[in-house]
Amino acid sequence: MTIGFDAKRLFRNFTGLGNYSRFVVQALKEHFPQNQYYLFTPSIKLNPDTQPFLSAPYHVVAPGGIMKKLHPLWRSVGMSFSKGASGLDIYHGLSQELPYFLPEKVKKIVTVHDLIFYRYPQYYNPLDVLIYKKKLKSACARAHRIVAISRQTAQDLQAFLHIDPDKISVVYQGFHPQFSAKQSPSRLEEVRQLYNLPANYLLCVGTIEPRKNAGILVEALSRLSPPVRMPLVLVGRQTAYAGQVLKRAEELNVRHLVLIRDKVAFAHLPAIYQGAAVFLYPSVFEGFGIPVIEGIGSGVPVISSTGSCFAEAGGPDTMYVSPADAVAWAEAISTVLNNENLRQQMVRNSQQYINRFKPENIARELMNIYSELLNQ
């Protein structure tokens, strides 16, 4: 089988969609090495995360000549006429888009991560919302199969775009095996010193933007009693909202306890997770919520939000709290910190639950979809 992927995010993005793309391609290569894998990208950013994909057995296809400068056009149209495209059996768009004019015989699949721009357009530039909607509608119309990364996303596809449920397959997003690798005490201390982290802390990972809702954690922090109160570490890219979070922390007299760490290397995240007392994910809405799984995989008790897809990611032994209730967040944090038996139960049972997200399981589910389409 010859499979092509939209690899723009794989080679250019080092957070969510980039991590998803690298995970999928790597998992398929490792568990189904007999196939040919073509990676179509308008450009490449050299990075330790992208280096393994630049040589055999992968075939990297990028534009040449004038198309290097017209890379958006190459990605949407020119790619279909590039070397290797005519020989594909499957083309998988990993980030909600498909190119036009792929050969008729090529089976087309698109992964849809979320429809947040439908539910919460106020979080986006209005022009971006129009572009995202147009691209998504077009891709879903032309795809032979749509992969939704959660049941929540599958439901949103039906609700907002009226997609036939028989056209949608739910294949969960996996998590990198590095999060399950136990970090040595020396590694934990090395990373702690590198980012100037305290010995004990609460952790939240994700872009610091309104939808991710870090502000509710500051409110909760101010309500924790002194014996259990500890620093809150926010890891993620800062937006203007980060300033609002810090301003509110100042008003609540907990500014000294709120630490923001931007530009954290992906390779250092496991140690940061494993050094935390509790992982907190108060997001209002996500397509899946991969940090929840990373926290569980790292052996840390996790508290996340009610609603959206978070129970799909965290399972029954993660604790869930309304994303709007600061008092409930403070109570949940106190409960987990003060009950060692509960902490151990949450970690043990949740780690069993997330076995379904391991690379071999995700690769097998995707390969089943590819094979089914080719046999139709």
KOLKE-226965 format. One line per 4 residues: number of its first residue (from 1); for each residue x, y, z of N, C-alpha, C, O. Coordinates in steps of 0.1 Angstrom, whole numbers, plus 2048, in hexadecimal, padded with zeros to 3 digits. Layout:
<rs>
NUM	X:Y:Z:X:Y:Z:X:Y:Z:X:Y:Z  ...
</rs>
This chain:
<rs>
1	808:7F4:800:800:800:800:809:80C:800:813:80D:807  805:816:7F8:80D:823:7F7:804:82E:7FD:7F9:831:7F8  809:834:808:800:83E:80F:807:84B:80F:813:84C:813  800:856:80C:805:863:80C:7FE:86B:818:7F3:869:81B
5	806:874:81E:801:87C:829:804:88B:826:80E:88F:820  7FA:893:82A:7FD:8A1:82B:806:8A3:837:802:8A2:843  813:8A7:834:81D:8A7:83F:822:8B5:842:82C:8B7:848  81A:8BF:83E:81D:8CD:842:81F:8CE:851:829:8D3:855
9	815:8CA:858:816:8CB:867:821:8C3:86D:828:8C7:876  823:8B7:867:82E:8AE:86C:83B:8B5:86B:843:8B3:875  83E:8BC:861:84B:8C3:85F:84C:8D1:864:857:8D7:865  840:8D7:867:841:8E5:86B:83B:8E9:878:83D:8F4:87D
13	834:8E0:87E:82D:8E3:88B:832:8DA:896:833:8CE:894  834:8DF:8A2:83A:8D7:8AC:831:8D6:8B9:836:8D4:8C4  824:8D9:8B6:81A:8D7:8C1:810:8CD:8BC:813:8C3:8B6  803:8D0:8BF:7F8:8C7:8BC:7F7:8C0:8AF:7F9:8B4:8AF
17	7F4:8C7:8A4:7F3:8C0:897:800:8BA:892:800:8B0:88B  80B:8C1:895:818:8BB:892:81B:8AE:899:81F:8A4:893  818:8AE:8A6:81A:8A2:8AE:811:896:8A9:815:88B:8A8  804:89A:8A6:7FB:890:8A1:800:88A:893:800:87E:892
21	805:892:88A:809:88E:87D:815:885:87F:816:87A:879  81F:889:887:82B:880:889:827:873:890:82D:869:88C  81E:874:899:81A:867:8A0:814:85D:896:817:852:896  80A:862:88E:803:859:885:80D:853:87B:80D:847:879
25	815:85B:875:81E:856:86A:829:84C:870:82B:842:86B  82E:850:87C:838:847:883:831:83A:887:837:82F:885  825:83A:88C:81E:82E:891:81C:825:885:81D:819:886  817:82A:87A:814:822:86E:821:81C:868:821:810:865
29	82C:824:868:838:81F:863:83E:813:86B:842:809:866  83D:815:879:842:80B:882:83A:7FE:881:840:7F3:882  82D:7FF:880:825:7F3:881:820:7ED:874:81B:7E2:873  822:7F5:869:81F:7F0:85C:82A:7F5:852:828:7FC:849
33	836:7EF:855:842:7F4:84D:842:7F0:83E:84A:7F4:837  839:7E7:83B:839:7E2:82D:833:7EC:823:835:7EB:817  82D:7F7:828:827:801:820:831:80C:81C:83C:80D:822  82D:813:811:835:81F:80D:82E:82C:813:822:82D:812
37	836:835:819:831:841:81F:837:84D:819:843:850:819  82E:855:812:832:862:80C:82D:86D:814:822:86E:819  836:877:817:833:882:81F:834:88F:817:83F:893:812  829:895:814:828:8A1:80C:827:8AD:814:81F:8AF:81D
41	831:8B6:812:833:8C2:81B:837:8CE:813:840:8CC:80A  832:8DA:815:837:8E5:80D:845:8EA:811:84B:8F1:80A  849:8E7:81E:856:8EA:823:859:8E2:82F:851:8DB:834  866:8E3:833:86B:8DB:83E:872:8E4:848:87A:8EC:845
45	86F:8E2:855:876:8E8:860:87F:8DD:866:87A:8D4:86C  88C:8DF:866:895:8D5:86C:894:8D6:87B:895:8E1:881  892:8CA:881:890:8C9:88F:892:8BB:893:890:8B2:88B  896:8B8:8A0:898:8AA:8A4:88B:8A2:8A2:88C:896:89F
49	87F:8A8:8A3:872:8A1:8A1:870:89E:892:869:894:88F  875:8A6:889:872:8A3:87B:87D:89B:874:87B:895:86A  889:89B:87A:895:894:874:892:886:870:896:882:865  88B:87E:878:889:870:875:881:86D:868:881:862:863
53	87A:878:864:871:876:859:877:87A:84B:870:87A:841  883:87E:84C:88A:884:840:891:879:837:897:87C:82D  891:86D:83C:898:862:835:890:856:834:885:855:839  895:84C:82C:88E:83F:82B:88A:83A:838:891:83B:842
57	87E:833:839:876:82F:82E:86C:839:829:863:836:821  86D:846:82E:863:850:82A:867:856:81D:873:857:81A  85E:85A:815:860:861:808:85B:870:80A:84F:872:80A  863:879:80B:85F:887:80D:85E:88E:800:867:88E:7F8
61	852:895:7FE:84F:89C:7F1:84D:8AA:7F5:844:8AD:7FD  855:8B3:7EF:853:8C2:7F2:854:8C9:7E4:85A:8C4:7DB  84F:8D5:7E3:84F:8DC:7D7:85C:8E2:7D3:865:8E4:7DC  85E:8E4:7C6:86B:8EA:7C1:867:8F6:7B9:85C:8F9:7B7
65	872:8FD:7B5:870:909:7AD:867:913:7B3:868:916:7BF  85E:919:7AA:855:924:7AE:84C:91F:7B9:847:928:7C1  848:912:7B9:83E:90D:7C3:843:90E:7D1:83B:90E:7DB  851:910:7D3:856:912:7E1:850:91F:7E7:84E:91F:7F3
69	84E:929:7DE:848:935:7E3:839:935:7E3:833:93D:7EA  833:92C:7DB:825:92B:7DA:820:91F:7E2:817:918:7DD  826:91D:7ED:823:910:7F4:814:90E:7F8:810:902:7F8  80C:918:7FB:7FE:916:7FE:7F7:910:7F2:7EF:907:7F3
73	7FB:915:7E6:7F5:910:7DA:7FA:902:7D7:7F2:8F9:7D2  806:8FF:7DA:80C:8F1:7D8:804:8E8:7E1:801:8DD:7DD  802:8EC:7ED:7FC:8E3:7F7:7ED:8DF:7F3:7E9:8D4:7F5  7E6:8E9:7EE:7D8:8E7:7EA:7D6:8E1:7DD:7CC:8DB:7DA
77	7DF:8E4:7D3:7DD:8DF:7C5:7EA:8D8:7C0:7E9:8CD:7BB  7F5:8DF:7C0:801:8DA:7BA:806:8CD:7BF:80B:8C5:7B7  803:8CA:7CB:808:8BD:7D1:802:8B1:7CA:809:8A7:7C9  7F6:8B3:7C5:7EF:8A8:7BE:7F6:8A4:7B1:7F4:899:7AC
81	7FE:8AC:7AC:806:8A9:7A0:814:8A7:7A2:81C:8A6:799  818:8A6:7AF:826:8A4:7B3:82A:895:7B1:822:88C:7AF  837:893:7B1:83D:886:7B0:837:87D:7BB:838:881:7C7  832:872:7B8:82D:868:7C2:81E:869:7C4:819:85F:7C8
85	818:874:7C0:809:875:7C3:802:86B:7BB:7F8:865:7BF  806:869:7AE:7FE:860:7A5:7FF:851:7A9:7F6:849:7A6  809:84E:7B1:80A:840:7B5:804:83D:7C3:806:831:7C8  7FD:846:7C9:7F8:844:7D6:7EB:83B:7D6:7E3:83B:7CC
89	7EA:833:7E0:7DD:82B:7E2:7D4:833:7EB:7C8:834:7EA  7DB:839:7F6:7D3:841:800:7DA:84F:802:7E6:850:801  7D2:859:803:7D7:866:808:7D0:86A:814:7C3:86A:815  7D7:86D:81F:7D1:870:82C:7D5:87E:830:7E1:881:833
93	7CB:887:830:7CD:895:834:7CC:895:843:7C1:892:849  7D7:898:84A:7D8:897:859:7D3:8A3:860:7D2:8A2:86D  7D0:8AE:859:7CC:8BA:861:7C0:8C1:85A:7C1:8CD:857  7B5:8BA:858:7A8:8BF:854:7A8:8C5:845:7A0:8CD:842
97	7B2:8C1:83D:7B3:8C6:82F:7B6:8BB:826:7BC:8B1:829  7B2:8BD:819:7B5:8B4:80E:7B9:8BC:802:7B2:8C7:800  7C3:8B8:7FA:7C6:8C0:7EE:7BC:8BD:7E3:7B5:8B2:7E4  7BB:8C6:7DA:7B2:8C3:7CE:7B9:8BC:7C3:7C6:8BC:7C3
101	7B2:8B5:7BB:7B7:8AE:7AF:7C0:8A2:7B1:7C8:89F:7A8  7BF:89C:7BD:7C5:88F:7BE:7C0:885:7B4:7B4:886:7B1  7C8:87C:7AF:7C2:872:7A5:7B6:86B:7AB:7B5:868:7B7  7AD:868:7A2:7A0:862:7A6:7A1:855:7AD:799:852:7B6
105	7AB:84E:7AA:7AD:840:7B0:7B2:841:7BF:7B1:837:7C6  7B7:84C:7C3:7BD:84E:7D0:7B1:84F:7DA:7A9:858:7D9  7B1:847:7E4:7A7:848:7EF:7AB:853:7F9:7B7:853:7FD  7A2:85C:7FB:7A5:868:803:79F:867:811:793:864:813
109	7A7:86A:81B:7A3:86A:829:7A7:877:82F:7B2:87C:82C  79F:87C:838:7A3:889:83F:7A0:887:84E:796:882:852  7AA:88B:856:7A8:88B:864:7A2:898:868:7A7:8A3:865  797:898:870:791:8A4:876:794:8A4:885:790:89B:88C
113	79A:8AF:889:79E:8AF:898:793:8B6:8A0:790:8B1:8AB  78E:8C1:89B:783:8C8:8A3:77C:8D1:89A:780:8D5:88F  770:8D6:89F:768:8E0:898:766:8EB:8A2:75B:8F1:8A3  770:8EF:8A9:76F:8F9:8B3:76C:907:8AD:765:90F:8B3
117	770:909:8A1:76D:916:89A:75E:917:896:759:922:894  757:90C:897:748:90C:895:742:90F:8A3:739:917:8A4  747:908:8AD:741:90A:8BB:744:917:8C1:73C:91E:8C8  751:91B:8C0:756:927:8C6:75D:930:8BD:769:933:8BE
121	756:936:8B3:75D:93F:8A9:763:94B:8AF:76C:951:8A9  75E:94F:8BB:764:95B:8C1:772:95A:8C5:779:964:8C8  778:94D:8C5:786:94B:8C8:78F:94C:8BC:79B:94B:8BD  789:950:8B0:791:950:8A4:78E:95D:89D:785:964:89F
125	798:960:894:796:96B:88A:78B:967:881:78B:95C:87C  781:970:87E:776:96D:875:77A:968:868:774:95F:862  785:96D:862:789:968:855:78E:95A:856:78C:952:84D  796:957:861:79B:949:863:78F:940:864:790:934:85F
129	784:944:86B:779:93B:86C:773:937:85E:770:92C:85C  772:941:855:76D:93F:848:776:935:840:771:92C:839  783:937:842:78C:92F:83A:78C:920:840:78C:917:838  78C:91F:84D:78B:912:853:77F:90A:84F:77F:8FE:84C
133	774:911:84F:767:90A:84C:767:906:83D:763:8FB:83A  76C:90F:834:76D:90B:826:775:8FF:823:772:8F6:81C  781:8FF:829:78B:8F4:828:785:8E7:82D:786:8DC:827  77F:8E8:839:779:8DC:83F:76E:8D6:837:76D:8CA:835
137	764:8DE:833:759:8DA:82B:75E:8D3:81E:759:8C9:81A  767:8D9:818:76C:8D4:80B:773:8C6:80D:771:8BD:806  77B:8C6:817:783:8B9:81A:779:8AE:81D:77A:8A3:819  76F:8B1:826:765:8A6:82A:75D:8A2:81E:759:896:81D
141	75A:8AB:815:752:8A7:809:759:89E:800:754:895:7FA  767:8A0:7FF:76F:899:7F5:775:88C:7FB:779:883:7F3  775:88B:808:77B:87F:80E:772:873:80D:766:874:80D  779:867:80B:772:85B:80B:76F:856:81A:765:84F:81C
145	777:85B:823:775:858:831:77A:863:83A:785:869:837  773:866:844:777:871:84E:77B:86A:85B:774:862:861  787:86D:860:78C:868:86D:78A:873:877:790:87E:876  781:871:881:77F:87A:88C:787:875:898:788:869:89B
149	78E:87E:89F:797:87A:8A9:790:878:8B7:796:874:8C1  783:87A:8B7:77B:877:8C3:76C:875:8BF:768:879:8B4  764:870:8C8:756:86F:8C5:750:87D:8C5:746:880:8BE  756:886:8CD:751:894:8CD:752:89A:8C0:749:8A1:8BB
153	75E:898:8B9:760:89E:8AC:757:897:8A2:752:89E:899  755:88A:8A3:74B:883:89A:73D:889:89B:737:88B:891  739:88C:8A8:72C:892:8AA:72B:8A0:8A4:721:8A3:89F  736:8A7:8A5:736:8B5:8A0:735:8B5:891:72F:8BD:88B
157	73C:8AB:88A:73B:8AA:87C:72D:8A8:877:729:8AD:86D  726:8A0:87F:718:89D:87B:70F:8A9:87E:706:8AC:876  712:8B0:889:709:8BB:88D:70B:8C7:885:701:8CE:881  718:8CB:882:71B:8D7:87A:71B:8D5:86B:717:8DE:864
161	720:8CA:867:722:8C8:858:719:8BD:852:719:8BB:846  711:8B7:85B:707:8AD:857:70E:8A2:84F:708:89D:845  719:89D:854:721:892:84E:71A:885:851:715:883:85C  718:87C:847:713:86F:849:71C:868:853:728:866:851
165	716:863:85F:71F:85C:869:726:850:863:730:84C:869  721:84A:859:728:83E:853:735:842:84C:73D:839:849  736:84F:849:743:854:843:74E:857:84D:759:859:849  74A:857:85A:753:85B:864:758:84F:86C:750:846:870
169	765:84E:86E:76B:844:877:772:84C:883:77A:855:880  770:848:88F:777:84E:89A:783:846:89D:783:83A:8A0  78F:84C:89C:79C:847:89F:7A2:851:8A8:7A6:85C:8A4  7A4:84D:8B5:7A9:856:8BF:7B7:85A:8BC:7BF:854:8B5
173	7BB:866:8C1:7C8:86B:8C0:7D1:864:8CA:7CD:862:8D6  7DD:85F:8C6:7E6:858:8CF:7EF:862:8D6:7EF:86E:8D4  7F7:85C:8DF:801:864:8E6:80E:85E:8E5:810:852:8E4  818:867:8E5:826:862:8E3:82B:859:8EE:828:85C:8FA
177	831:84E:8EB:836:845:8F5:840:84B:8FF:841:846:90A  846:856:8FC:84F:85C:905:849:860:912:84F:861:91D  83C:863:912:835:867:91E:833:85B:928:832:85E:934  834:84F:923:833:844:92C:840:83F:931:841:836:93A
181	84B:845:92C:859:841:930:85C:848:93D:85C:854:93E  85F:83F:948:862:845:955:86F:84D:954:879:848:950  86E:85A:958:87A:862:958:882:860:965:87D:85F:970  88F:860:963:898:85E:96F:898:86A:978:895:875:973
185	89B:868:985:89C:874:98E:8A6:87F:988:8A3:88B:98A  8B1:87A:982:8BA:884:97D:8B4:88C:971:8B7:898:970  8AD:885:969:8A6:88C:95E:89C:895:962:89B:8A1:95D  894:891:96C:88A:89A:972:890:8A7:977:88B:8B2:975
189	89B:8A5:97E:8A2:8B1:984:8A8:8BA:979:8A8:8C6:97A  8AE:8B3:96F:8B4:8BB:964:8AA:8C4:95D:8AC:8D0:95B  89E:8BE:95A:894:8C6:953:88E:8D0:95D:88B:8DC:959  88C:8CD:96A:887:8D6:973:890:8E3:974:88B:8EE:975
193	89D:8E1:974:8A6:8EC:975:8A7:8F4:968:8A8:900:968  8A6:8EC:95D:8A6:8F3:950:89B:8FD:94E:89D:908:949  88F:8FA:954:884:903:952:880:90A:960:876:911:961  889:909:969:888:910:976:87A:90D:97C:873:916:97F
197	877:900:97E:86B:8FC:984:86C:8F9:992:877:8F5:997  861:8FB:99A:862:8F8:9A8:862:8E8:9AB:860:8E1:9A1  864:8E4:9B7:865:8D6:9BA:857:8D0:9B9:856:8C4:9B5  84D:8D7:9BD:83F:8D2:9BC:836:8DC:9B5:837:8E8:9B7
201	82E:8D8:9AC:826:8E1:9A4:81A:8DA:99E:819:8CE:99C  810:8E2:99B:804:8DE:993:808:8E2:985:80F:8EC:982  803:8DA:97B:807:8DC:96D:7FB:8DD:964:7F1:8D6:965  7FC:8E6:95A:7F3:8E7:94F:7FB:8E9:942:803:8F2:942
205	7F8:8E2:938:7FF:8E3:92B:7F5:8E6:920:7EB:8E0:91F  7F8:8F0:918:7F0:8F4:90D:7F2:903:90B:7F5:90B:914  7EF:907:8FE:7EF:916:8FB:7E8:91E:905:7DC:91A:909  7ED:929:90A:7E7:931:914:7DE:93B:90D:7E1:946:90A
209	7D1:936:90A:7C7:93E:903:7BA:93C:90A:7B9:933:912  7B0:944:907:7A3:943:90F:79D:936:90F:798:931:919  79C:92F:904:796:922:903:79C:917:90C:795:90E:911  7A9:918:90E:7B0:90F:917:7AE:912:926:7B0:909:92E
213	7A9:91E:929:7A3:921:936:7AD:920:942:7A8:91C:94D  7B9:924:940:7C3:923:94B:7BE:92D:957:7C2:92B:962  7B7:937:953:7B2:941:95E:7AB:93A:969:7AC:93F:974  7A3:930:966:79B:929:971:7A5:922:97B:7A1:921:986
217	7B1:91E:976:7BA:918:97F:7C0:922:989:7C3:91F:994  7C2:92F:984:7C7:939:98D:7BC:93C:997:7BF:93E:9A3  7AF:93D:993:7A5:93F:99D:7A5:933:9A7:7A3:936:9B3  7A6:927:9A3:7A6:91B:9AC:7B3:91C:9B5:7B1:919:9C1
221	7BE:920:9B0:7CA:921:9B8:7C8:92A:9C3:7CD:927:9CE  7C2:935:9C1:7C0:93F:9CC:7B6:939:9D7:7B6:93F:9E2  7AF:92F:9D4:7A5:929:9DD:7AB:91D:9E5:7A5:918:9EE  7B7:918:9E1:7BD:90D:9E7:7C2:912:9F5:7C8:91C:9F6
225	7C1:909:9FF:7C6:90C:A0C:7D5:90C:A0C:7DB:904:A04  7DC:914:A14:7EB:914:A14:7F2:907:A15:7FC:905:A0E  7ED:8FD:A1C:7F4:8F1:A1D:7F5:8E9:A10:7FF:8E2:A0E  7EB:8EB:A07:7EC:8E4:9FA:7EF:8ED:9EE:7F2:8E8:9E3
229	7EF:8FA:9F1:7F2:903:9E6:801:901:9E1:80A:901:9E9  802:901:9D4:810:8FF:9CE:810:907:9C1:805:90A:9BB  81C:909:9BB:81D:910:9AE:815:909:9A3:814:8FD:9A2  810:912:99A:809:90D:98E:812:910:982:815:91C:980
233	816:906:97B:81E:908:96F:816:906:963:80F:8FC:960  816:911:95A:80F:911:94E:819:90F:942:821:918:940  818:904:93B:822:902:930:81A:904:923:811:8FC:920  81F:90D:91B:818:90F:90E:81B:91D:908:820:926:90F
237	817:91E:8FB:819:92B:8F4:810:935:8FA:804:933:8FD  816:941:8FC:80E:94C:902:806:954:8F7:80C:957:8ED  7FA:958:8FB:7F3:962:8F3:7F0:96D:8FC:7F5:96E:907  7E8:977:8F7:7E5:982:900:7DD:97E:90D:7DE:985:917
241	7D7:973:90C:7CF:96E:917:7D9:96B:923:7D5:96B:92F  7E5:967:920:7EF:964:92B:7F0:971:934:7F2:96F:940  7F0:97C:92E:7F1:989:936:7E5:98A:940:7E7:98F:94B  7D9:986:93B:7CD:987:943:7CE:97D:94F:7CA:980:95A
245	7D4:971:94C:7D5:967:956:7DF:96C:961:7DC:96B:96D  7EA:972:95D:7F3:977:967:7EE:983:96F:7F0:985:97B  7E6:98C:968:7E0:997:96F:7D6:992:979:7D6:998:984  7CE:988:976:7C5:983:980:7CC:97C:98B:7C8:97D:997
249	7D7:976:989:7DF:970:993:7E4:97A:99D:7E5:978:9A9  7E8:986:997:7ED:991:99F:7E2:996:9A9:7E4:998:9B4  7D6:997:9A3:7CA:99C:9AB:7C7:992:9B6:7C2:996:9C1  7C9:985:9B4:7C6:97B:9BE:7D2:978:9C7:7D1:96F:9CF
253	7DD:97F:9C6:7E8:97E:9CE:7EF:970:9CD:7F4:96A:9D6  7EE:96A:9C0:7F5:95D:9BE:7FE:95F:9B2:802:954:9AC  802:96B:9AE:80A:96D:9A2:818:966:9A4:81D:960:99A  81D:965:9B0:82A:95F:9B2:829:950:9B1:834:949:9B0
257	81D:94A:9B0:81B:93C:9AF:818:937:9A0:817:92B:99E  817:941:997:813:93E:989:81F:93F:980:824:94A:97F  824:934:97B:830:934:972:82C:930:964:826:926:962  830:938:95A:82E:935:94C:83B:931:946:845:938:947
261	83A:926:93F:846:921:938:842:91F:929:83B:915:926  848:927:921:845:927:912:851:91F:90B:85C:91E:911  84F:91A:8FF:859:914:8F7:860:909:8FE:86C:908:8FF  858:900:904:85E:8F4:90A:860:8E9:900:857:8E6:8F8
265	86B:8E3:900:86E:8D8:8F6:865:8CC:8F8:863:8C9:904  860:8C6:8EE:858:8BB:8EF:85E:8B0:8F6:858:8A9:8FE  86B:8AE:8F4:873:8A3:8FB:873:8A5:90A:876:89C:912  871:8B2:90F:872:8B4:91D:864:8B3:924:864:8B3:930
269	859:8B2:91C:84C:8B2:922:84A:8A6:92C:844:8A8:936  84F:89A:928:84C:88F:932:852:891:940:84B:88E:94A  85D:897:941:863:89A:94E:85B:8A5:955:859:8A5:961  856:8AF:94D:84E:8B9:954:840:8B3:959:83C:8B7:963
273	83A:8AB:950:82E:8A4:955:831:89C:962:82A:89D:96C  83B:894:961:83E:88A:96C:842:891:979:842:88B:983  847:89D:978:84B:8A5:984:83F:8AC:98A:840:8B2:995  833:8AB:984:827:8B3:989:820:8AA:994:820:89E:993
277	81A:8B1:99D:811:8AB:9A7:804:8A6:9A1:7FF:89C:9A4  7FE:8AF:999:7F1:8AD:992:7F2:8B4:985:7F7:8BF:983  7EC:8AD:97A:7EB:8B4:96D:7DC:8B9:96C:7D3:8B2:96E  7DB:8C6:968:7CE:8CD:967:7CC:8D1:959:7D4:8D7:952
281	7C0:8CE:954:7BC:8D1:946:7AE:8D7:946:7A4:8D0:944  7AD:8E4:948:79F:8EA:949:799:8F0:93D:790:8F8:93D  79E:8EB:931:799:8F0:924:78A:8F0:923:783:8E7:928  784:8FA:91D:776:8FB:91A:771:8F0:910:767:8EA:911
285	779:8EF:905:775:8E5:8FB:782:8E2:8F2:78A:8EA:8F0  782:8D5:8EF:78D:8D0:8E6:787:8C5:8DC:77C:8C0:8DE  78F:8C2:8D2:78C:8B7:8CA:78F:8AA:8D1:788:8A0:8CF  799:8AA:8D9:79D:89E:8E0:7A3:8A0:8EE:79E:89B:8F8
289	7AE:8A8:8EE:7B4:8AB:8FB:7C0:8A2:8FE:7C0:89B:908  7C9:8A2:8F5:7D5:899:8F6:7DD:89B:903:7E2:891:908  7DE:8A7:908:7E6:8A9:915:7E0:8A0:920:7E7:89D:929  7D3:89E:920:7CD:895:92B:7D4:887:92A:7D7:882:935
293	7D5:882:91E:7DC:875:91D:7EB:875:920:7F0:86C:926  7F1:880:91C:7FF:882:920:801:882:92F:80B:87C:934  7F8:889:936:7F9:889:944:7F7:87B:94A:7FF:877:953  7ED:874:945:7EA:867:94A:7F6:85E:947:7FB:856:950
297	7FB:85E:93B:806:856:937:813:859:93F:81B:850:941  814:865:944:81F:869:94D:81E:864:95B:827:867:963  813:85E:95E:811:859:96C:80D:864:976:810:863:982  805:86E:971:801:879:97A:7F2:879:97B:7EB:877:970
301	7EC:87B:986:7DD:87C:987:7D9:889:97F:7DF:893:97F  7CD:887:978:7C9:892:96F:7BB:896:973:7B2:88E:976  7B9:8A4:973:7AC:8AA:974:7A9:8B2:968:7B2:8BA:963  79E:8B0:961:79A:8B7:955:78C:8BC:956:786:8BB:960
305	787:8C1:94B:77A:8C8:94A:76F:8BE:947:771:8B3:941  763:8C1:94C:757:8B9:948:753:8BE:93A:758:8C9:935  74C:8B6:933:747:8B9:926:752:8B7:91B:75C:8B1:91E  74F:8BB:90F:758:8B9:903:75C:8AA:902:754:8A1:904
309	769:8A8:900:76E:89A:8FD:777:895:908:77C:88A:906  778:89C:913:782:899:91D:781:88B:923:78B:884:926  774:886:925:772:879:92B:776:86E:921:77A:863:925  776:871:914:77B:868:90A:78A:866:90C:78F:85B:90A
313	791:871:90E:79F:870:910:7A3:86A:91D:7AC:862:91E  79D:86F:928:7A2:86C:935:79C:85F:93B:7A2:85A:945  790:85B:937:78A:84F:93C:784:852:94A:784:85D:94F  77E:847:950:776:849:95D:77E:84D:969:778:851:973
317	78C:84B:969:793:84E:975:79B:85B:975:7A3:85E:97E  798:863:96B:79C:871:96B:791:879:972:785:875:971  794:883:979:78A:88B:980:786:897:977:78F:89D:970  779:89A:976:774:8A4:96D:76C:8AF:975:765:8AC:97E
321	76F:8BB:971:769:8C7:978:764:8D1:96E:76A:8D2:963  759:8D8:971:754:8E2:968:75F:8EC:965:766:8F1:96E  761:8F0:958:76C:8F9:955:769:908:95A:771:910:959  75D:90A:95F:759:917:964:759:918:973:756:923:978
325	75C:90E:97B:75A:90D:989:767:90D:990:76D:902:992  76C:918:994:779:919:99B:779:912:9A8:783:90C:9AC  76E:913:9B0:76D:90D:9BD:76E:8FE:9BB:775:8F7:9C3  768:8F8:9B1:768:8EA:9AF:776:8E5:9AB:77B:8DB:9AE
329	77D:8EE:9A3:78B:8EB:99F:794:8EA:9AC:79C:8E1:9AD  792:8F4:9B5:79A:8F4:9C1:797:8E8:9C9:7A1:8E2:9CF  78B:8E4:9CA:787:8D8:9D2:78D:8CC:9CC:792:8C3:9D4  78C:8CA:9BF:792:8BF:9B8:7A1:8BE:9BA:7A6:8B3:9BD
333	7A8:8C9:9B9:7B6:8C9:9BB:7BA:8C5:9C9:7C3:8BD:9CB  7B3:8CA:9D3:7B5:8C7:9E1:7B3:8B8:9E3:7BB:8B2:9EA  7A8:8B3:9DE:7A5:8A5:9E0:7B0:89C:9DB:7B3:892:9E1  7B5:89F:9CF:7BF:896:9C9:7CC:897:9D0:7D3:88D:9D3
337	7D0:8A4:9D4:7DC:8A5:9DB:7DC:89F:9E9:7E7:89B:9EE  7D1:89F:9EF:7D0:89A:9FD:7CC:88B:9FF:7CC:886:A0A  7CB:884:9F3:7C6:876:9F4:7D0:86D:9EC:7CE:86C:9E0  7DA:868:9F2:7E4:860:9EA:7DE:853:9E4:7E1:850:9D9
341	7D4:84D:9EB:7CE:841:9E5:7C6:845:9D9:7C6:83D:9CF  7BF:850:9D9:7B8:854:9CD:7C1:857:9C2:7BF:854:9B6  7CC:85E:9C5:7D6:861:9BB:7DB:854:9B4:7DC:854:9A7  7DF:84B:9BC:7E4:83E:9B6:7D9:837:9AE:7DC:831:9A3
345	7CD:837:9B2:7C2:831:9AB:7C0:838:99D:7BE:831:993  7C0:845:99E:7BE:84D:991:7C9:84A:987:7C6:847:97B  7D5:849:98C:7E0:847:983:7E0:838:97D:7E1:836:971  7DE:82F:986:7DE:821:982:7D3:81E:978:7D5:818:96E
349	7C7:821:97C:7BB:81E:973:7BB:826:966:7B8:820:95B  7C0:832:967:7C0:83A:95A:7CA:835:951:7C8:836:944  7D6:831:956:7E0:82B:94D:7DB:81F:946:7DF:81C:93A  7D3:817:94C:7CD:80B:945:7C4:810:93A:7C3:80A:92F
353	7BC:81B:93D:7B2:820:933:7B9:825:926:7B4:822:91C  7C5:82B:928:7CB:832:91C:7D3:828:913:7D9:82C:90A  7D3:81B:917:7D9:811:90E:7D3:812:900:7DA:80E:8F6  7C6:816:8FF:7C0:816:8F2:7C6:821:8E9:7C3:821:8DD
357	7CE:82A:8EE:7D4:835:8E6:7E2:832:8E2:7E9:83B:8DD  7E7:826:8E4:7F5:822:8E1:7F6:822:8D2:7ED:820:8CA  803:824:8CD:805:825:8BE:800:819:8B6:7FB:81B:8AC  802:80D:8BC:7FF:801:8B4:7F0:800:8B2:7EB:7FC:8A8
361	7E8:805:8BC:7D9:805:8BA:7D4:80F:8B0:7CC:80D:8A8  7DA:81B:8B1:7D6:826:8A7:7DA:822:899:7D2:823:890  7E6:81C:897:7EB:818:88A:7E2:80D:884:7DF:80E:878  7DE:804:88C:7D6:7F9:888:7C8:7FE:883:7C3:7FA:879
365	7C2:807:88B:7B5:80D:887:7B6:814:87A:7AD:813:872  7C0:81C:878:7C2:824:86C:7C4:81A:860:7BE:81C:855  7CC:810:862:7CF:807:857:7C2:7FF:853:7C0:7FC:847  7BA:7FC:85D:7AD:7F6:85A:7A4:7FE:851:79E:7F9:848
369	7A4:80B:853:79D:815:84B:7A2:815:83D:79B:815:833  7B0:816:83C:7B6:816:82F:7B3:80A:827:7AF:80B:81B  7B4:7FF:82D:7B2:7F2:826:7A3:7F1:822:7A0:7EC:817  79A:7F5:82B:78C:7F4:827:789:7FD:81B:781:7F8:812
373	78E:809:81B:78C:812:80F:791:80C:802:78B:80C:7F8  79D:806:803:7A3:800:7F7:79B:7F4:7F2:79C:7F0:7E6  794:7ED:7FB:78D:7E1:7F7:77E:7E4:7F3:777:7DB:7F0  77A:7F1:7F4:76D:7F4:7F0:76B:7F3:7E0:760:7F6:7DB
</rs>
